[in-house]
Amino acid sequence: MATNPGTPRRLGGRTARRALGLSGVTEIIGELRRVTWPSYEETFRLSVMVIAVAAAVGAFLGVVDLGFSSLFDIILAK
């Protein structure tokens, strides 16, 4: 009987054992050692930038919300 190429195949015994064993953990640790981590200054600067942008977007959306709220109050003649 022919296999359907669209159906997923089961993992082989060796691959399944490797996924459950310690070799996967050691590979993860090896990859994390190769990561170029940002400096403290860069992390601090980018964090401040994210907070500032989030505050600016929040303020803008708050003003737009107040505008629409006032507009609907006028339209509905409250």
All heavy atoms as a GROMACS GRO file, in nm:
protein
  585
    1MET      N    1   0.084  -0.116   0.000
    1MET     CA    2   0.000   0.000   0.000
    1MET      C    3   0.090   0.124   0.000
    1MET      O    4   0.183   0.136   0.078
    1MET     CB    5  -0.088  -0.005   0.124
    1MET     CG    6  -0.184   0.107   0.133
    1MET     SD    7  -0.309   0.057   0.250
    1MET     CE    8  -0.313   0.197   0.351
    2ALA      N    9   0.062   0.220  -0.085
    2ALA     CA   10   0.144   0.341  -0.097
    2ALA      C   11   0.112   0.436   0.018
    2ALA      O   12   0.000   0.443   0.065
    2ALA     CB   13   0.119   0.408  -0.230
    3THR      N   14   0.216   0.510   0.059
    3THR     CA   15   0.194   0.608   0.166
    3THR      C   16   0.154   0.741   0.105
    3THR      O   17   0.197   0.777  -0.004
    3THR     CB   18   0.321   0.627   0.250
    3THR    OG1   19   0.425   0.673   0.165
    3THR    CG2   20   0.362   0.497   0.317
    4ASN      N   21   0.072   0.812   0.176
    4ASN     CA   22   0.027   0.943   0.131
    4ASN      C   23   0.135   1.045   0.168
    4ASN      O   24   0.170   1.057   0.285
    4ASN     CB   25  -0.106   0.977   0.199
    4ASN     CG   26  -0.164   1.108   0.150
    4ASN    OD1   27  -0.103   1.177   0.067
    4ASN    ND2   28  -0.280   1.141   0.200
    5PRO      N   29   0.189   1.120   0.070
    5PRO     CA   30   0.295   1.215   0.104
    5PRO      C   31   0.247   1.330   0.192
    5PRO      O   32   0.326   1.399   0.254
    5PRO     CB   33   0.342   1.266  -0.032
    5PRO     CG   34   0.235   1.232  -0.128
    5PRO     CD   35   0.158   1.118  -0.072
    6GLY      N   36   0.116   1.351   0.202
    6GLY     CA   37   0.064   1.460   0.284
    6GLY      C   38   0.053   1.426   0.431
    6GLY      O   39   0.039   1.513   0.514
    7THR      N   40   0.059   1.298   0.465
    7THR     CA   41   0.045   1.260   0.605
    7THR      C   42   0.180   1.273   0.676
    7THR      O   43   0.284   1.241   0.620
    7THR     CB   44  -0.005   1.115   0.619
    7THR    OG1   45   0.087   1.029   0.553
    7THR    CG2   46  -0.142   1.099   0.560
    8PRO      N   47   0.179   1.322   0.799
    8PRO     CA   48   0.306   1.337   0.872
    8PRO      C   49   0.361   1.200   0.910
    8PRO      O   50   0.288   1.107   0.939
    8PRO     CB   51   0.267   1.418   0.995
    8PRO     CG   52   0.121   1.397   1.011
    8PRO     CD   53   0.066   1.372   0.874
    9ARG      N   54   0.493   1.192   0.908
    9ARG     CA   55   0.559   1.067   0.946
    9ARG      C   56   0.592   1.068   1.093
    9ARG      O   57   0.612   1.172   1.153
    9ARG     CB   58   0.687   1.049   0.865
    9ARG     CG   59   0.660   1.026   0.721
    9ARG     CD   60   0.784   1.009   0.639
    9ARG     NE   61   0.907   1.001   0.714
    9ARG     CZ   62   1.019   0.950   0.668
    9ARG    NH1   63   1.023   0.903   0.547
    9ARG    NH2   64   1.128   0.948   0.740
   10ARG      N   65   0.596   0.951   1.151
   10ARG     CA   66   0.636   0.939   1.291
   10ARG      C   67   0.786   0.957   1.302
   10ARG      O   68   0.861   0.926   1.211
   10ARG     CB   69   0.599   0.802   1.345
   10ARG     CG   70   0.453   0.781   1.359
   10ARG     CD   71   0.431   0.643   1.410
   10ARG     NE   72   0.331   0.646   1.514
   10ARG     CZ   73   0.293   0.541   1.580
   10ARG    NH1   74   0.348   0.425   1.557
   10ARG    NH2   75   0.201   0.551   1.671
   11LEU      N   76   0.828   1.006   1.417
   11LEU     CA   77   0.971   1.017   1.441
   11LEU      C   78   1.031   0.880   1.458
   11LEU      O   79   0.971   0.791   1.519
   11LEU     CB   80   0.997   1.099   1.568
   11LEU     CG   81   0.962   1.246   1.564
   11LEU    CD1   82   0.984   1.308   1.700
   11LEU    CD2   83   1.044   1.317   1.460
   12GLY      N   84   1.150   0.863   1.405
   12GLY     CA   85   1.220   0.736   1.422
   12GLY      C   86   1.261   0.717   1.566
   12GLY      O   87   1.261   0.809   1.647
   13GLY      N   88   1.300   0.596   1.600
   13GLY     CA   89   1.338   0.567   1.738
   13GLY      C   90   1.456   0.649   1.784
   13GLY      O   91   1.459   0.701   1.895
   14ARG      N   92   1.556   0.666   1.697
   14ARG     CA   93   1.676   0.742   1.734
   14ARG      C   94   1.644   0.890   1.756
   14ARG      O   95   1.689   0.952   1.852
   14ARG     CB   96   1.780   0.726   1.624
   14ARG     CG   97   1.906   0.798   1.651
   14ARG     CD   98   2.006   0.770   1.541
   14ARG     NE   99   2.109   0.871   1.544
   14ARG     CZ  100   2.188   0.897   1.445
   14ARG    NH1  101   2.177   0.831   1.332
   14ARG    NH2  102   2.280   0.990   1.454
   15THR      N  103   1.562   0.947   1.668
   15THR     CA  104   1.526   1.088   1.681
   15THR      C  105   1.442   1.111   1.806
   15THR      O  106   1.461   1.209   1.877
   15THR     CB  107   1.447   1.133   1.557
   15THR    OG1  108   1.523   1.101   1.441
   15THR    CG2  109   1.420   1.281   1.560
   16ALA      N  110   1.351   1.021   1.834
   16ALA     CA  111   1.266   1.036   1.952
   16ALA      C  112   1.350   1.027   2.079
   16ALA      O  113   1.330   1.104   2.173
   16ALA     CB  114   1.158   0.930   1.952
   17ARG      N  115   1.447   0.933   2.081
   17ARG     CA  116   1.533   0.921   2.199
   17ARG      C  117   1.618   1.045   2.218
   17ARG      O  118   1.639   1.092   2.328
   17ARG     CB  119   1.622   0.797   2.186
   17ARG     CG  120   1.554   0.672   2.234
   17ARG     CD  121   1.648   0.554   2.233
   17ARG     NE  122   1.626   0.484   2.106
   17ARG     CZ  123   1.721   0.457   2.017
   17ARG    NH1  124   1.845   0.489   2.039
   17ARG    NH2  125   1.692   0.394   1.905
   18ARG      N  126   1.667   1.100   2.107
   18ARG     CA  127   1.751   1.220   2.116
   18ARG      C  128   1.671   1.340   2.164
   18ARG      O  129   1.720   1.422   2.240
   18ARG     CB  130   1.812   1.250   1.980
   18ARG     CG  131   1.917   1.355   1.986
   18ARG     CD  132   1.984   1.368   1.854
   18ARG     NE  133   1.984   1.511   1.825
   18ARG     CZ  134   1.994   1.562   1.708
   18ARG    NH1  135   2.004   1.487   1.602
   18ARG    NH2  136   1.996   1.691   1.691
   19ALA      N  137   1.544   1.349   2.123
   19ALA     CA  138   1.461   1.461   2.165
   19ALA      C  139   1.431   1.454   2.314
   19ALA      O  140   1.416   1.557   2.380
   19ALA     CB  141   1.331   1.462   2.086
   20LEU      N  142   1.424   1.334   2.369
   20LEU     CA  143   1.394   1.319   2.511
   20LEU      C  144   1.519   1.314   2.598
   20LEU      O  145   1.510   1.329   2.719
   20LEU     CB  146   1.311   1.191   2.533
   20LEU     CG  147   1.175   1.188   2.467
   20LEU    CD1  148   1.110   1.052   2.488
   20LEU    CD2  149   1.086   1.299   2.521
   21GLY      N  150   1.636   1.296   2.537
   21GLY     CA  151   1.759   1.282   2.613
   21GLY      C  152   1.824   1.415   2.645
   21GLY      O  153   1.769   1.522   2.622
   22LEU      N  154   1.944   1.407   2.698
   22LEU     CA  155   2.017   1.526   2.738
   22LEU      C  156   2.085   1.596   2.622
   22LEU      O  157   2.127   1.711   2.636
   22LEU     CB  158   2.120   1.490   2.845
   22LEU     CG  159   2.064   1.450   2.980
   22LEU    CD1  160   2.176   1.412   3.075
   22LEU    CD2  161   1.981   1.561   3.039
   23SER      N  162   2.098   1.530   2.507
   23SER     CA  163   2.168   1.594   2.396
   23SER      C  164   2.091   1.717   2.348
   23SER      O  165   2.152   1.814   2.302
   23SER     CB  166   2.188   1.496   2.282
   23SER     OG  167   2.064   1.456   2.228
   24GLY      N  168   1.961   1.716   2.360
   24GLY     CA  169   1.882   1.834   2.323
   24GLY      C  170   1.913   1.952   2.413
   24GLY      O  171   1.925   2.066   2.368
   25VAL      N  172   1.928   1.926   2.541
   25VAL     CA  173   1.958   2.031   2.638
   25VAL      C  174   2.098   2.088   2.612
   25VAL      O  175   2.118   2.209   2.615
   25VAL     CB  176   1.946   1.978   2.782
   25VAL    CG1  177   1.992   2.082   2.883
   25VAL    CG2  178   1.805   1.934   2.811
   26THR      N  179   2.193   2.000   2.583
   26THR     CA  180   2.329   2.049   2.557
   26THR      C  181   2.335   2.130   2.428
   26THR      O  182   2.412   2.226   2.420
   26THR     CB  183   2.429   1.932   2.550
   26THR    OG1  184   2.387   1.840   2.450
   26THR    CG2  185   2.439   1.862   2.683
   27GLU      N  186   2.254   2.094   2.329
   27GLU     CA  187   2.248   2.173   2.206
   27GLU      C  188   2.190   2.312   2.233
   27GLU      O  189   2.236   2.412   2.178
   27GLU     CB  190   2.167   2.101   2.100
   27GLU     CG  191   2.236   1.981   2.041
   27GLU     CD  192   2.151   1.908   1.940
   27GLU    OE1  193   2.049   1.964   1.898
   27GLU    OE2  194   2.187   1.794   1.905
   28ILE      N  195   2.089   2.318   2.317
   28ILE     CA  196   2.029   2.447   2.352
   28ILE      C  197   2.130   2.535   2.424
   28ILE      O  198   2.144   2.654   2.393
   28ILE     CB  199   1.903   2.426   2.439
   28ILE    CG1  200   1.792   2.362   2.356
   28ILE    CG2  201   1.856   2.558   2.499
   28ILE    CD1  202   1.673   2.317   2.436
   29ILE      N  203   2.203   2.478   2.517
   29ILE     CA  204   2.304   2.555   2.590
   29ILE      C  205   2.412   2.604   2.496
   29ILE      O  206   2.457   2.718   2.504
   29ILE     CB  207   2.363   2.470   2.705
   29ILE    CG1  208   2.256   2.446   2.812
   29ILE    CG2  209   2.485   2.536   2.766
   29ILE    CD1  210   2.295   2.347   2.918
   30GLY      N  211   2.453   2.519   2.402
   30GLY     CA  212   2.553   2.559   2.303
   30GLY      C  213   2.505   2.675   2.216
   30GLY      O  214   2.581   2.767   2.185
   31GLU      N  215   2.378   2.671   2.177
   31GLU     CA  216   2.323   2.781   2.096
   31GLU      C  217   2.314   2.910   2.177
   31GLU      O  218   2.340   3.018   2.126
   31GLU     CB  219   2.184   2.744   2.043
   31GLU     CG  220   2.185   2.640   1.935
   31GLU     CD  221   2.251   2.687   1.807
   31GLU    OE1  222   2.237   2.805   1.773
   31GLU    OE2  223   2.320   2.606   1.743
   32LEU      N  224   2.278   2.899   2.305
   32LEU     CA  225   2.268   3.018   2.389
   32LEU      C  226   2.405   3.082   2.412
   32LEU      O  227   2.414   3.203   2.431
   32LEU     CB  228   2.202   2.984   2.523
   32LEU     CG  229   2.052   2.961   2.517
   32LEU    CD1  230   2.000   2.914   2.653
   32LEU    CD2  231   1.979   3.086   2.473
   33ARG      N  232   2.510   3.003   2.409
   33ARG     CA  233   2.645   3.059   2.425
   33ARG      C  234   2.688   3.137   2.302
   33ARG      O  235   2.772   3.226   2.311
   33ARG     CB  236   2.744   2.948   2.454
   33ARG     CG  237   2.730   2.895   2.594
   33ARG     CD  238   2.842   2.801   2.629
   33ARG     NE  239   2.824   2.755   2.766
   33ARG     CZ  240   2.848   2.633   2.808
   33ARG    NH1  241   2.894   2.543   2.723
   33ARG    NH2  242   2.829   2.599   2.932
   34ARG      N  243   2.632   3.103   2.186
   34ARG     CA  244   2.668   3.173   2.062
   34ARG      C  245   2.589   3.302   2.041
   34ARG      O  246   2.620   3.377   1.950
   34ARG     CB  247   2.645   3.081   1.942
   34ARG     CG  248   2.748   2.973   1.934
   34ARG     CD  249   2.734   2.897   1.804
   34ARG     NE  250   2.743   2.755   1.838
   34ARG     CZ  251   2.669   2.660   1.790
   34ARG    NH1  252   2.576   2.688   1.701
   34ARG    NH2  253   2.684   2.535   1.827
   35VAL      N  254   2.489   3.326   2.122
   35VAL     CA  255   2.406   3.446   2.107
   35VAL      C  256   2.488   3.569   2.142
   35VAL      O  257   2.563   3.570   2.239
   35VAL     CB  258   2.281   3.436   2.198
   35VAL    CG1  259   2.204   3.567   2.200
   35VAL    CG2  260   2.192   3.322   2.153
   36THR      N  261   2.471   3.674   2.065
   36THR     CA  262   2.534   3.802   2.097
   36THR      C  263   2.437   3.880   2.186
   36THR      O  264   2.336   3.931   2.138
   36THR     CB  265   2.563   3.882   1.968
   36THR    OG1  266   2.644   3.802   1.882
   36THR    CG2  267   2.634   4.011   2.001
   37TRP      N  268   2.466   3.884   2.313
   37TRP     CA  269   2.377   3.949   2.409
   37TRP      C  270   2.402   4.099   2.407
   37TRP      O  271   2.516   4.144   2.399
   37TRP     CB  272   2.399   3.892   2.549
   37TRP     CG  273   2.364   3.747   2.557
   37TRP    CD1  274   2.452   3.644   2.556
   37TRP    CD2  275   2.234   3.690   2.563
   37TRP    NE1  276   2.383   3.524   2.563
   37TRP    CE2  277   2.250   3.550   2.567
   37TRP    CE3  278   2.106   3.744   2.566
   37TRP    CZ2  279   2.142   3.463   2.574
   37TRP    CZ3  280   1.999   3.657   2.573
   37TRP    CH2  281   2.017   3.519   2.577
   38PRO      N  282   2.297   4.182   2.420
   38PRO     CA  283   2.316   4.327   2.422
   38PRO      C  284   2.380   4.371   2.553
   38PRO      O  285   2.367   4.307   2.657
   38PRO     CB  286   2.175   4.382   2.408
   38PRO     CG  287   2.087   4.273   2.459
   38PRO     CD  288   2.156   4.144   2.427
   39SER      N  289   2.445   4.488   2.547
   39SER     CA  290   2.506   4.543   2.668
   39SER      C  291   2.397   4.601   2.758
   39SER      O  292   2.282   4.618   2.717
   39SER     CB  293   2.606   4.652   2.630
   39SER     OG  294   2.538   4.761   2.570
   40TYR      N  295   2.436   4.635   2.879
   40TYR     CA  296   2.341   4.695   2.973
   40TYR      C  297   2.288   4.827   2.919
   40TYR      O  298   2.168   4.855   2.926
   40TYR     CB  299   2.408   4.717   3.109
   40TYR     CG  300   2.320   4.790   3.207
   40TYR    CD1  301   2.220   4.724   3.277
   40TYR    CD2  302   2.335   4.928   3.228
   40TYR    CE1  303   2.138   4.791   3.365
   40TYR    CE2  304   2.252   4.996   3.316
   40TYR     CZ  305   2.154   4.927   3.384
   40TYR     OH  306   2.072   4.994   3.470
   41GLU      N  307   2.377   4.910   2.864
   41GLU     CA  308   2.337   5.041   2.812
   41GLU      C  309   2.238   5.026   2.698
   41GLU      O  310   2.138   5.098   2.689
   41GLU     CB  311   2.459   5.120   2.766
   41GLU     CG  312   2.553   5.162   2.878
   41GLU     CD  313   2.647   5.052   2.921
   41GLU    OE1  314   2.664   4.953   2.845
   41GLU    OE2  315   2.701   5.061   3.032
   42GLU      N  316   2.265   4.931   2.607
   42GLU     CA  317   2.174   4.911   2.494
   42GLU      C  318   2.039   4.859   2.541
   42GLU      O  319   1.934   4.904   2.493
   42GLU     CB  320   2.238   4.813   2.395
   42GLU     CG  321   2.159   4.796   2.268
   42GLU     CD  322   2.227   4.702   2.171
   42GLU    OE1  323   2.324   4.634   2.208
   42GLU    OE2  324   2.180   4.697   2.056
   43THR      N  325   2.040   4.768   2.636
   43THR     CA  326   1.915   4.715   2.689
   43THR      C  327   1.835   4.824   2.757
   43THR      O  328   1.713   4.836   2.738
   43THR     CB  329   1.944   4.601   2.790
   43THR    OG1  330   2.022   4.502   2.724
   43THR    CG2  331   1.817   4.540   2.843
   44PHE      N  332   1.901   4.908   2.837
   44PHE     CA  333   1.833   5.016   2.907
   44PHE      C  334   1.775   5.116   2.807
   44PHE      O  335   1.659   5.157   2.818
   44PHE     CB  336   1.930   5.087   3.002
   44PHE     CG  337   1.867   5.197   3.081
   44PHE    CD1  338   1.787   5.167   3.190
   44PHE    CD2  339   1.885   5.329   3.045
   44PHE    CE1  340   1.727   5.270   3.262
   44PHE    CE2  341   1.826   5.432   3.116
   44PHE     CZ  342   1.746   5.401   3.226
   45ARG      N  343   1.855   5.155   2.706
   45ARG     CA  344   1.811   5.252   2.606
   45ARG      C  345   1.690   5.200   2.529
   45ARG      O  346   1.591   5.272   2.510
   45ARG     CB  347   1.926   5.283   2.510
   45ARG     CG  348   1.895   5.386   2.405
   45ARG     CD  349   2.016   5.417   2.318
   45ARG     NE  350   2.083   5.299   2.266
   45ARG     CZ  351   2.049   5.236   2.154
   45ARG    NH1  352   1.948   5.280   2.083
   45ARG    NH2  353   2.117   5.130   2.113
   46LEU      N  354   1.695   5.076   2.486
   46LEU     CA  355   1.584   5.019   2.409
   46LEU      C  356   1.460   5.000   2.496
   46LEU      O  357   1.347   5.017   2.448
   46LEU     CB  358   1.627   4.888   2.345
   46LEU     CG  359   1.730   4.900   2.234
   46LEU    CD1  360   1.774   4.763   2.186
   46LEU    CD2  361   1.677   4.983   2.119
   47SER      N  362   1.479   4.968   2.624
   47SER     CA  363   1.364   4.954   2.715
   47SER      C  364   1.295   5.088   2.735
   47SER      O  365   1.171   5.097   2.733
   47SER     CB  366   1.408   4.898   2.849
   47SER     OG  367   1.461   4.769   2.834
   48VAL      N  368   1.374   5.195   2.752
   48VAL     CA  369   1.316   5.329   2.767
   48VAL      C  370   1.242   5.367   2.639
   48VAL      O  371   1.133   5.426   2.644
   48VAL     CB  372   1.425   5.432   2.803
   48VAL    CG1  373   1.374   5.574   2.791
   48VAL    CG2  374   1.478   5.405   2.943
   49MET      N  375   1.299   5.332   2.524
   49MET     CA  376   1.234   5.364   2.397
   49MET      C  377   1.100   5.292   2.383
   49MET      O  378   1.000   5.351   2.340
   49MET     CB  379   1.326   5.326   2.280
   49MET     CG  380   1.278   5.374   2.146
   49MET     SD  381   1.386   5.326   2.010
   49MET     CE  382   1.543   5.389   2.063
   50VAL      N  383   1.095   5.166   2.422
   50VAL     CA  384   0.970   5.089   2.415
   50VAL      C  385   0.865   5.149   2.508
   50VAL      O  386   0.748   5.165   2.471
   50VAL     CB  387   0.995   4.940   2.449
   50VAL    CG1  388   0.866   4.866   2.476
   50VAL    CG2  389   1.073   4.874   2.338
   51ILE      N  390   0.905   5.186   2.629
   51ILE     CA  391   0.810   5.246   2.724
   51ILE      C  392   0.760   5.380   2.672
   51ILE      O  393   0.641   5.412   2.681
   51ILE     CB  394   0.876   5.258   2.863
   51ILE    CG1  395   0.898   5.119   2.922
   51ILE    CG2  396   0.792   5.344   2.957
   51ILE    CD1  397   0.984   5.115   3.046
   52ALA      N  398   0.849   5.461   2.613
   52ALA     CA  399   0.810   5.592   2.560
   52ALA      C  400   0.713   5.577   2.443
   52ALA      O  401   0.611   5.649   2.435
   52ALA     CB  402   0.933   5.670   2.517
   53VAL      N  403   0.741   5.485   2.354
   53VAL     CA  404   0.652   5.464   2.239
   53VAL      C  405   0.516   5.412   2.286
   53VAL      O  406   0.411   5.456   2.238
   53VAL     CB  407   0.716   5.370   2.136
   53VAL    CG1  408   0.617   5.325   2.031
   53VAL    CG2  409   0.835   5.438   2.070
   54ALA      N  410   0.517   5.320   2.382
   54ALA     CA  411   0.391   5.267   2.435
   54ALA      C  412   0.310   5.377   2.502
   54ALA      O  413   0.187   5.385   2.486
   54ALA     CB  414   0.417   5.153   2.533
   55ALA      N  415   0.376   5.466   2.576
   55ALA     CA  416   0.305   5.578   2.641
   55ALA      C  417   0.250   5.674   2.537
   55ALA      O  418   0.136   5.722   2.550
   55ALA     CB  419   0.399   5.651   2.736
   56ALA      N  420   0.327   5.701   2.431
   56ALA     CA  421   0.280   5.792   2.326
   56ALA      C  422   0.160   5.734   2.252
   56ALA      O  423   0.060   5.805   2.227
   56ALA     CB  424   0.393   5.822   2.228
   57VAL      N  425   0.166   5.607   2.220
   57VAL     CA  426   0.054   5.543   2.151
   57VAL      C  427  -0.068   5.539   2.243
   57VAL      O  428  -0.180   5.565   2.200
   57VAL     CB  429   0.093   5.402   2.103
   57VAL    CG1  430  -0.029   5.324   2.056
   57VAL    CG2  431   0.196   5.412   1.992
   58GLY      N  432  -0.047   5.510   2.372
   58GLY     CA  433  -0.158   5.509   2.467
   58GLY      C  434  -0.222   5.646   2.481
   58GLY      O  435  -0.345   5.657   2.486
   59ALA      N  436  -0.140   5.752   2.487
   59ALA     CA  437  -0.194   5.887   2.497
   59ALA      C  438  -0.272   5.923   2.370
   59ALA      O  439  -0.382   5.980   2.378
   59ALA     CB  440  -0.081   5.987   2.520
   60PHE      N  441  -0.217   5.888   2.255
   60PHE     CA  442  -0.286   5.917   2.129
   60PHE      C  443  -0.420   5.846   2.123
   60PHE      O  444  -0.523   5.906   2.089
   60PHE     CB  445  -0.198   5.875   2.009
   60PHE     CG  446  -0.269   5.885   1.878
   60PHE    CD1  447  -0.292   6.008   1.819
   60PHE    CD2  448  -0.313   5.770   1.813
   60PHE    CE1  449  -0.357   6.018   1.698
   60PHE    CE2  450  -0.378   5.779   1.692
   60PHE     CZ  451  -0.401   5.902   1.633
   61LEU      N  452  -0.422   5.718   2.158
   61LEU     CA  453  -0.548   5.644   2.155
   61LEU      C  454  -0.646   5.696   2.260
   61LEU      O  455  -0.767   5.696   2.237
   61LEU     CB  456  -0.522   5.494   2.176
   61LEU     CG  457  -0.450   5.424   2.060
   61LEU    CD1  458  -0.421   5.280   2.098
   61LEU    CD2  459  -0.533   5.432   1.933
   62GLY      N  460  -0.596   5.742   2.373
   62GLY     CA  461  -0.684   5.802   2.474
   62GLY      C  462  -0.750   5.929   2.423
   62GLY      O  463  -0.870   5.951   2.444
   63VAL      N  464  -0.673   6.014   2.352
   63VAL     CA  465  -0.729   6.137   2.295
   63VAL      C  466  -0.832   6.103   2.188
   63VAL      O  467  -0.940   6.164   2.182
   63VAL     CB  468  -0.616   6.226   2.240
   63VAL    CG1  469  -0.672   6.340   2.157
   63VAL    CG2  470  -0.531   6.280   2.354
   64VAL      N  471  -0.801   6.005   2.103
   64VAL     CA  472  -0.896   5.965   1.999
   64VAL      C  473  -1.023   5.910   2.063
   64VAL      O  474  -1.134   5.942   2.020
   64VAL     CB  475  -0.832   5.860   1.905
   64VAL    CG1  476  -0.935   5.797   1.813
   64VAL    CG2  477  -0.720   5.923   1.823
   65ASP      N  478  -1.011   5.833   2.170
   65ASP     CA  479  -1.126   5.779   2.240
   65ASP      C  480  -1.212   5.891   2.299
   65ASP      O  481  -1.335   5.888   2.290
   65ASP     CB  482  -1.081   5.683   2.349
   65ASP     CG  483  -1.198   5.616   2.420
   65ASP    OD1  484  -1.292   5.574   2.351
   65ASP    OD2  485  -1.192   5.606   2.544
   66LEU      N  486  -1.146   5.989   2.361
   66LEU     CA  487  -1.222   6.103   2.415
   66LEU      C  488  -1.294   6.179   2.304
   66LEU      O  489  -1.409   6.224   2.321
   66LEU     CB  490  -1.129   6.197   2.491
   66LEU     CG  491  -1.082   6.149   2.628
   66LEU    CD1  492  -0.979   6.246   2.686
   66LEU    CD2  493  -1.200   6.135   2.722
   67GLY      N  494  -1.227   6.195   2.191
   67GLY     CA  495  -1.290   6.263   2.077
   67GLY      C  496  -1.412   6.189   2.028
   67GLY      O  497  -1.518   6.250   2.005
   68PHE      N  498  -1.400   6.059   2.009
   68PHE     CA  499  -1.516   5.982   1.963
   68PHE      C  500  -1.627   5.980   2.068
   68PHE      O  501  -1.745   5.985   2.035
   68PHE     CB  502  -1.475   5.838   1.929
   68PHE     CG  503  -1.417   5.825   1.792
   68PHE    CD1  504  -1.288   5.775   1.775
   68PHE    CD2  505  -1.488   5.861   1.679
   68PHE    CE1  506  -1.234   5.761   1.650
   68PHE    CE2  507  -1.434   5.848   1.552
   68PHE     CZ  508  -1.306   5.798   1.537
   69SER      N  509  -1.590   5.976   2.195
   69SER     CA  510  -1.690   5.979   2.301
   69SER      C  511  -1.767   6.110   2.298
   69SER      O  512  -1.891   6.111   2.307
   69SER     CB  513  -1.622   5.960   2.436
   69SER     OG  514  -1.715   5.969   2.541
   70SER      N  515  -1.697   6.220   2.283
   70SER     CA  516  -1.764   6.351   2.274
   70SER      C  517  -1.851   6.359   2.149
   70SER      O  518  -1.962   6.413   2.153
   70SER     CB  519  -1.660   6.463   2.272
   70SER     OG  520  -1.586   6.464   2.390
   71LEU      N  521  -1.800   6.307   2.038
   71LEU     CA  522  -1.876   6.309   1.913
   71LEU      C  523  -2.005   6.229   1.926
   71LEU      O  524  -2.112   6.275   1.886
   71LEU     CB  525  -1.790   6.253   1.800
   71LEU     CG  526  -1.854   6.248   1.662
   71LEU    CD1  527  -1.878   6.389   1.610
   71LEU    CD2  528  -1.765   6.170   1.566
   72PHE      N  529  -2.000   6.113   1.986
   72PHE     CA  530  -2.120   6.033   2.004
   72PHE      C  531  -2.216   6.097   2.104
   72PHE      O  532  -2.338   6.086   2.089
   72PHE     CB  533  -2.086   5.889   2.046
   72PHE     CG  534  -2.047   5.803   1.931
   72PHE    CD1  535  -1.916   5.760   1.916
   72PHE    CD2  536  -2.141   5.762   1.837
   72PHE    CE1  537  -1.879   5.681   1.809
   72PHE    CE2  538  -2.105   5.682   1.730
   72PHE     CZ  539  -1.974   5.641   1.717
   73ASP      N  540  -2.162   6.166   2.205
   73ASP     CA  541  -2.251   6.238   2.298
   73ASP      C  542  -2.327   6.348   2.223
   73ASP      O  543  -2.445   6.370   2.248
   73ASP     CB  544  -2.169   6.299   2.411
   73ASP     CG  545  -2.128   6.196   2.514
   73ASP    OD1  546  -2.184   6.084   2.513
   73ASP    OD2  547  -2.038   6.226   2.596
   74ILE      N  548  -2.259   6.418   2.133
   74ILE     CA  549  -2.325   6.523   2.055
   74ILE      C  550  -2.428   6.462   1.960
   74ILE      O  551  -2.541   6.513   1.948
   74ILE     CB  552  -2.220   6.606   1.977
   74ILE    CG1  553  -2.134   6.686   2.074
   74ILE    CG2  554  -2.286   6.697   1.875
   74ILE    CD1  555  -2.012   6.750   2.010
   75ILE      N  556  -2.392   6.353   1.893
   75ILE     CA  557  -2.482   6.291   1.797
   75ILE      C  558  -2.605   6.235   1.866
   75ILE      O  559  -2.719   6.252   1.818
   75ILE     CB  560  -2.410   6.178   1.718
   75ILE    CG1  561  -2.306   6.239   1.625
   75ILE    CG2  562  -2.508   6.093   1.640
   75ILE    CD1  563  -2.218   6.137   1.556
   76LEU      N  564  -2.588   6.175   1.980
   76LEU     CA  565  -2.700   6.113   2.051
   76LEU      C  566  -2.773   6.212   2.141
   76LEU      O  567  -2.872   6.176   2.206
   76LEU     CB  568  -2.652   5.993   2.132
   76LEU     CG  569  -2.593   5.878   2.050
   76LEU    CD1  570  -2.538   5.770   2.142
   76LEU    CD2  571  -2.694   5.819   1.956
   77ALA      N  572  -2.726   6.337   2.145
   77ALA     CA  573  -2.790   6.448   2.220
   77ALA      C  574  -2.814   6.411   2.366
   77ALA      O  575  -2.925   6.416   2.416
   77ALA     CB  576  -2.919   6.490   2.153
   78LYS      N  577  -2.705   6.380   2.432
   78LYS     CA  578  -2.715   6.350   2.575
   78LYS      C  579  -2.726   6.475   2.654
   78LYS      O  580  -2.664   6.571   2.645
   78LYS     CB  581  -2.594   6.270   2.620
   78LYS     CG  582  -2.622   6.124   2.622
   78LYS     CD  583  -2.508   6.055   2.695
   78LYS     CE  584  -2.543   5.912   2.716
   78LYS     NZ  585  -2.438   5.840   2.780
   0.00000   0.00000   0.00000
